[in-house]
Amino acid sequence: MKTEKKIKIAAICGSPQRGNTYGILKMLKESNTEIDFNIIMLSELNLTDCLACYSCIDKGEENCPLKDDRDIILEAMNEADATIFASPTYARAISALMKKFIERTSYLAHRPPYFGKYAMALSTCAGFGADHTTKFLREHFTQCGFEFVSSLELKIASKTEKETAHNRVIALKEYGKLLRAIQTHEEHKPSLGQLVYFNIFKGISEMNKAKGWADYRFYKDKKDFYYDIKIPFVKNRIAKWIANREIKKMKANK
Ligand SMILES: Cc1cc2nc3c(=O)[nH]c(=O)nc-3n(C[C@H](O)[C@H](O)[C@H](O)COP(=O)(O)O)c2cc1C
């Protein structure tokens, strides 16, 4: 008998409490018990502040001097088909906890490993600002290779039955987009912006190879993008031209 592989989702919650943001994740988890849905509460793990020593960026992430739970979170993301990045909106932005996680894993934006994996951004707020939060999450984790297929901004203010039911409908709709993307798994086509970033990071890795050899090692055999894919000729030329212009500016400022 053919056994279907279970879909795996990692949901990283940047709230300091099992509150509104956790409540939405729990509801999504319970909406489909066939899915292996792993909620990771950053607040319940030991995650230390980044020391800004640059070891992860320059020498490789295994050289981080902080020995804590960082890799538990990364393991869950590596194993999952998709990750939900969930943060409450605090002062119109992501929570300090989510920012800490992002700082501790900043090297992922230099050496993105998550191509082929899907993502959803989620933020709850009381009034305004959730769109700032999800925009930041999308921009940052896209640079780490994730493909965002859904984004969910929920206002949780009155907690009336009407508000809860309304939020549930929107949340399930966005979650449905994520599940469909995993099931259909269409080939990712890099955007012009992603091609420009690739070429800039590759150029910088060559410029700084003596010091930042982790990036150099990562980029040296890569040609037009992070993985083998045929890029349309003109798009590729434009991306390289924009990237070279930026790299020239950097060299001039050195
Ligand atoms: C420190 C702090 C700052 C907040 N800032 C905002 C804000 O800028 N905009 C907003 O609409 N709600 C704001 N809120 C409300 C939360 O976004 C909202 O209650 C959210 O659902 C809380 O999620 P949680 O229960 O997972 O922490 C803030 C709450 C706190 C504790």
The ligand as a Gaussian input file, in Angstrom:
#p B3LYP/6-31G(d) Opt

LIG

0 1
 C        4.848000      46.010000      23.980000
 C        3.638000      45.935000      23.121000
 C        3.541000      46.744000      22.018000
 C        2.438000      46.671000      21.177000
 N        2.394000      47.444000      20.061000
 C        1.337000      47.362000      19.218000
 C        1.299000      48.126000      18.024000
 O        2.217000      48.848000      17.659000
 N        0.195000      48.020000      17.246000
 C       -0.862000      47.231000      17.606000
 O       -1.833000      47.205000      16.879000
 N       -0.836000      46.476000      18.710000
 C        0.232000      46.515000      19.530000
 N        0.268000      45.727000      20.652000
 C       -0.793000      44.738000      20.883000
 C       -0.385000      43.341000      20.354000
 O        0.109000      43.421000      19.056000
 C       -1.573000      42.377000      20.301000
 O       -2.236000      42.340000      21.525000
 C       -1.072000      40.989000      19.897000
 O       -2.155000      40.212000      19.476000
 C       -0.368000      40.312000      21.047000
 O        0.019000      39.013000      20.692000
 P        0.545000      37.965000      21.767000
 O       -0.632000      37.682000      22.674000
 O        0.966000      36.799000      20.992000
 O        1.655000      38.645000      22.515000
 C        1.362000      45.789000      21.490000
 C        1.463000      44.980000      22.643000
 C        2.584000      45.043000      23.447000
 C        2.695000      44.131000      24.631000

